[in-house]
Amino acid sequence: MWQSVGLTLLVIVATLACVLLFMLFGWYVVWQLFLSKFKFLRELLGDTGSQHGDIEESEKDTEREMLSTPRHRPKSARQRKLLTEETT
């Protein structure tokens, strides 16, 4: 009788350990592939790895590029028509 109780407890503990390891491995993979890209999540977890500085530098570069290049929006048909009427 004690053997069956011990075996049952062993199976339950082993199952929980396997599930926990699987969840931790899954979290690690998702973090490496996707979640670490979000600055908000890195700040929440206190991650100050090398990616932190790299991403901030690239964000600053992107902001500079956006400010230095003029933004061109495609003109609507009405705006194009008004421009052609004004020039003629």
PyMOL CGO cylinders between C-alpha atoms (Angstrom):
from pymol import cmd
from pymol.cgo import CYLINDER

trace = [
    CYLINDER, 0.00, 0.00, 0.00, 2.75, 2.45, 0.90, 0.3, 1, 1, 1, 1, 1, 1,
    CYLINDER, 2.75, 2.45, 0.90, 4.45, 1.66, -2.38, 0.3, 1, 1, 1, 1, 1, 1,
    CYLINDER, 4.45, 1.66, -2.38, 1.42, 2.74, -4.40, 0.3, 1, 1, 1, 1, 1, 1,
    CYLINDER, 1.42, 2.74, -4.40, 1.09, 5.97, -2.38, 0.3, 1, 1, 1, 1, 1, 1,
    CYLINDER, 1.09, 5.97, -2.38, 4.81, 6.69, -2.83, 0.3, 1, 1, 1, 1, 1, 1,
    CYLINDER, 4.81, 6.69, -2.83, 4.63, 5.91, -6.52, 0.3, 1, 1, 1, 1, 1, 1,
    CYLINDER, 4.63, 5.91, -6.52, 1.60, 8.18, -6.92, 0.3, 1, 1, 1, 1, 1, 1,
    CYLINDER, 1.60, 8.18, -6.92, 3.39, 11.04, -5.15, 0.3, 1, 1, 1, 1, 1, 1,
    CYLINDER, 3.39, 11.04, -5.15, 6.49, 10.47, -7.26, 0.3, 1, 1, 1, 1, 1, 1,
    CYLINDER, 6.49, 10.47, -7.26, 4.44, 10.62, -10.47, 0.3, 1, 1, 1, 1, 1, 1,
    CYLINDER, 4.44, 10.62, -10.47, 2.69, 13.82, -9.35, 0.3, 1, 1, 1, 1, 1, 1,
    CYLINDER, 2.69, 13.82, -9.35, 5.97, 15.52, -8.38, 0.3, 1, 1, 1, 1, 1, 1,
    CYLINDER, 5.97, 15.52, -8.38, 7.69, 14.41, -11.59, 0.3, 1, 1, 1, 1, 1, 1,
    CYLINDER, 7.69, 14.41, -11.59, 4.77, 15.66, -13.69, 0.3, 1, 1, 1, 1, 1, 1,
    CYLINDER, 4.77, 15.66, -13.69, 4.80, 19.05, -11.97, 0.3, 1, 1, 1, 1, 1, 1,
    CYLINDER, 4.80, 19.05, -11.97, 8.57, 19.29, -12.43, 0.3, 1, 1, 1, 1, 1, 1,
    CYLINDER, 8.57, 19.29, -12.43, 8.27, 18.48, -16.13, 0.3, 1, 1, 1, 1, 1, 1,
    CYLINDER, 8.27, 18.48, -16.13, 5.50, 21.04, -16.62, 0.3, 1, 1, 1, 1, 1, 1,
    CYLINDER, 5.50, 21.04, -16.62, 7.48, 23.70, -14.77, 0.3, 1, 1, 1, 1, 1, 1,
    CYLINDER, 7.48, 23.70, -14.77, 10.61, 23.02, -16.83, 0.3, 1, 1, 1, 1, 1, 1,
    CYLINDER, 10.61, 23.02, -16.83, 8.60, 23.12, -20.06, 0.3, 1, 1, 1, 1, 1, 1,
    CYLINDER, 8.60, 23.12, -20.06, 7.04, 26.47, -19.07, 0.3, 1, 1, 1, 1, 1, 1,
    CYLINDER, 7.04, 26.47, -19.07, 10.42, 27.96, -18.15, 0.3, 1, 1, 1, 1, 1, 1,
    CYLINDER, 10.42, 27.96, -18.15, 11.95, 26.79, -21.41, 0.3, 1, 1, 1, 1, 1, 1,
    CYLINDER, 11.95, 26.79, -21.41, 9.00, 28.21, -23.36, 0.3, 1, 1, 1, 1, 1, 1,
    CYLINDER, 9.00, 28.21, -23.36, 9.27, 31.56, -21.57, 0.3, 1, 1, 1, 1, 1, 1,
    CYLINDER, 9.27, 31.56, -21.57, 13.00, 31.71, -22.32, 0.3, 1, 1, 1, 1, 1, 1,
    CYLINDER, 13.00, 31.71, -22.32, 12.47, 31.01, -26.03, 0.3, 1, 1, 1, 1, 1, 1,
    CYLINDER, 12.47, 31.01, -26.03, 9.64, 33.55, -26.33, 0.3, 1, 1, 1, 1, 1, 1,
    CYLINDER, 9.64, 33.55, -26.33, 11.71, 36.13, -24.43, 0.3, 1, 1, 1, 1, 1, 1,
    CYLINDER, 11.71, 36.13, -24.43, 14.72, 35.67, -26.70, 0.3, 1, 1, 1, 1, 1, 1,
    CYLINDER, 14.72, 35.67, -26.70, 12.74, 35.72, -29.93, 0.3, 1, 1, 1, 1, 1, 1,
    CYLINDER, 12.74, 35.72, -29.93, 10.06, 38.31, -29.23, 0.3, 1, 1, 1, 1, 1, 1,
    CYLINDER, 10.06, 38.31, -29.23, 9.52, 39.88, -25.83, 0.3, 1, 1, 1, 1, 1, 1,
    CYLINDER, 9.52, 39.88, -25.83, 13.04, 41.23, -25.29, 0.3, 1, 1, 1, 1, 1, 1,
    CYLINDER, 13.04, 41.23, -25.29, 12.44, 43.66, -28.15, 0.3, 1, 1, 1, 1, 1, 1,
    CYLINDER, 12.44, 43.66, -28.15, 9.94, 45.65, -26.06, 0.3, 1, 1, 1, 1, 1, 1,
    CYLINDER, 9.94, 45.65, -26.06, 11.57, 48.33, -23.93, 0.3, 1, 1, 1, 1, 1, 1,
    CYLINDER, 11.57, 48.33, -23.93, 8.60, 48.39, -21.54, 0.3, 1, 1, 1, 1, 1, 1,
    CYLINDER, 8.60, 48.39, -21.54, 8.96, 44.69, -20.65, 0.3, 1, 1, 1, 1, 1, 1,
    CYLINDER, 8.96, 44.69, -20.65, 12.72, 45.01, -20.21, 0.3, 1, 1, 1, 1, 1, 1,
    CYLINDER, 12.72, 45.01, -20.21, 12.19, 47.90, -17.80, 0.3, 1, 1, 1, 1, 1, 1,
    CYLINDER, 12.19, 47.90, -17.80, 9.59, 45.92, -15.85, 0.3, 1, 1, 1, 1, 1, 1,
    CYLINDER, 9.59, 45.92, -15.85, 11.97, 43.01, -15.40, 0.3, 1, 1, 1, 1, 1, 1,
    CYLINDER, 11.97, 43.01, -15.40, 14.98, 45.22, -14.73, 0.3, 1, 1, 1, 1, 1, 1,
    CYLINDER, 14.98, 45.22, -14.73, 16.97, 43.88, -17.66, 0.3, 1, 1, 1, 1, 1, 1,
    CYLINDER, 16.97, 43.88, -17.66, 19.98, 46.13, -18.28, 0.3, 1, 1, 1, 1, 1, 1,
    CYLINDER, 19.98, 46.13, -18.28, 21.68, 43.94, -20.87, 0.3, 1, 1, 1, 1, 1, 1,
    CYLINDER, 21.68, 43.94, -20.87, 23.60, 45.08, -23.92, 0.3, 1, 1, 1, 1, 1, 1,
    CYLINDER, 23.60, 45.08, -23.92, 20.43, 45.23, -26.02, 0.3, 1, 1, 1, 1, 1, 1,
    CYLINDER, 20.43, 45.23, -26.02, 19.17, 48.14, -23.91, 0.3, 1, 1, 1, 1, 1, 1,
    CYLINDER, 19.17, 48.14, -23.91, 21.83, 50.57, -25.14, 0.3, 1, 1, 1, 1, 1, 1,
    CYLINDER, 21.83, 50.57, -25.14, 21.80, 49.25, -28.67, 0.3, 1, 1, 1, 1, 1, 1,
    CYLINDER, 21.80, 49.25, -28.67, 18.09, 49.78, -29.09, 0.3, 1, 1, 1, 1, 1, 1,
    CYLINDER, 18.09, 49.78, -29.09, 18.16, 53.26, -27.59, 0.3, 1, 1, 1, 1, 1, 1,
    CYLINDER, 18.16, 53.26, -27.59, 20.95, 54.22, -29.99, 0.3, 1, 1, 1, 1, 1, 1,
    CYLINDER, 20.95, 54.22, -29.99, 19.00, 52.89, -32.97, 0.3, 1, 1, 1, 1, 1, 1,
    CYLINDER, 19.00, 52.89, -32.97, 15.86, 54.70, -31.78, 0.3, 1, 1, 1, 1, 1, 1,
    CYLINDER, 15.86, 54.70, -31.78, 17.81, 57.97, -31.62, 0.3, 1, 1, 1, 1, 1, 1,
    CYLINDER, 17.81, 57.97, -31.62, 19.20, 57.38, -35.11, 0.3, 1, 1, 1, 1, 1, 1,
    CYLINDER, 19.20, 57.38, -35.11, 15.72, 56.67, -36.43, 0.3, 1, 1, 1, 1, 1, 1,
    CYLINDER, 15.72, 56.67, -36.43, 14.37, 59.84, -34.82, 0.3, 1, 1, 1, 1, 1, 1,
    CYLINDER, 14.37, 59.84, -34.82, 17.17, 61.89, -36.38, 0.3, 1, 1, 1, 1, 1, 1,
    CYLINDER, 17.17, 61.89, -36.38, 16.48, 60.40, -39.80, 0.3, 1, 1, 1, 1, 1, 1,
    CYLINDER, 16.48, 60.40, -39.80, 12.78, 61.13, -39.48, 0.3, 1, 1, 1, 1, 1, 1,
    CYLINDER, 12.78, 61.13, -39.48, 13.44, 64.74, -38.49, 0.3, 1, 1, 1, 1, 1, 1,
    CYLINDER, 13.44, 64.74, -38.49, 16.00, 65.33, -41.25, 0.3, 1, 1, 1, 1, 1, 1,
    CYLINDER, 16.00, 65.33, -41.25, 13.89, 63.96, -44.11, 0.3, 1, 1, 1, 1, 1, 1,
    CYLINDER, 13.89, 63.96, -44.11, 10.74, 65.82, -45.16, 0.3, 1, 1, 1, 1, 1, 1,
    CYLINDER, 10.74, 65.82, -45.16, 7.54, 63.90, -44.99, 0.3, 1, 1, 1, 1, 1, 1,
    CYLINDER, 7.54, 63.90, -44.99, 5.79, 63.55, -48.30, 0.3, 1, 1, 1, 1, 1, 1,
    CYLINDER, 5.79, 63.55, -48.30, 2.21, 62.44, -48.33, 0.3, 1, 1, 1, 1, 1, 1,
    CYLINDER, 2.21, 62.44, -48.33, 0.58, 61.45, -51.58, 0.3, 1, 1, 1, 1, 1, 1,
    CYLINDER, 0.58, 61.45, -51.58, -1.73, 64.18, -52.73, 0.3, 1, 1, 1, 1, 1, 1,
    CYLINDER, -1.73, 64.18, -52.73, -5.37, 63.45, -53.18, 0.3, 1, 1, 1, 1, 1, 1,
    CYLINDER, -5.37, 63.45, -53.18, -7.04, 63.86, -56.57, 0.3, 1, 1, 1, 1, 1, 1,
    CYLINDER, -7.04, 63.86, -56.57, -8.65, 67.10, -55.41, 0.3, 1, 1, 1, 1, 1, 1,
    CYLINDER, -8.65, 67.10, -55.41, -5.32, 68.59, -54.37, 0.3, 1, 1, 1, 1, 1, 1,
    CYLINDER, -5.32, 68.59, -54.37, -3.72, 67.59, -57.68, 0.3, 1, 1, 1, 1, 1, 1,
    CYLINDER, -3.72, 67.59, -57.68, -6.61, 69.16, -59.57, 0.3, 1, 1, 1, 1, 1, 1,
    CYLINDER, -6.61, 69.16, -59.57, -6.30, 72.40, -57.60, 0.3, 1, 1, 1, 1, 1, 1,
    CYLINDER, -6.30, 72.40, -57.60, -2.56, 72.54, -58.26, 0.3, 1, 1, 1, 1, 1, 1,
    CYLINDER, -2.56, 72.54, -58.26, -3.01, 72.08, -62.01, 0.3, 1, 1, 1, 1, 1, 1,
    CYLINDER, -3.01, 72.08, -62.01, -5.72, 74.76, -62.09, 0.3, 1, 1, 1, 1, 1, 1,
    CYLINDER, -5.72, 74.76, -62.09, -3.48, 77.22, -60.21, 0.3, 1, 1, 1, 1, 1, 1,
    CYLINDER, -3.48, 77.22, -60.21, -0.52, 76.70, -62.53, 0.3, 1, 1, 1, 1, 1, 1,
    CYLINDER, -0.52, 76.70, -62.53, -2.56, 77.19, -65.72, 0.3, 1, 1, 1, 1, 1, 1,
]
cmd.load_cgo(trace, "trace")
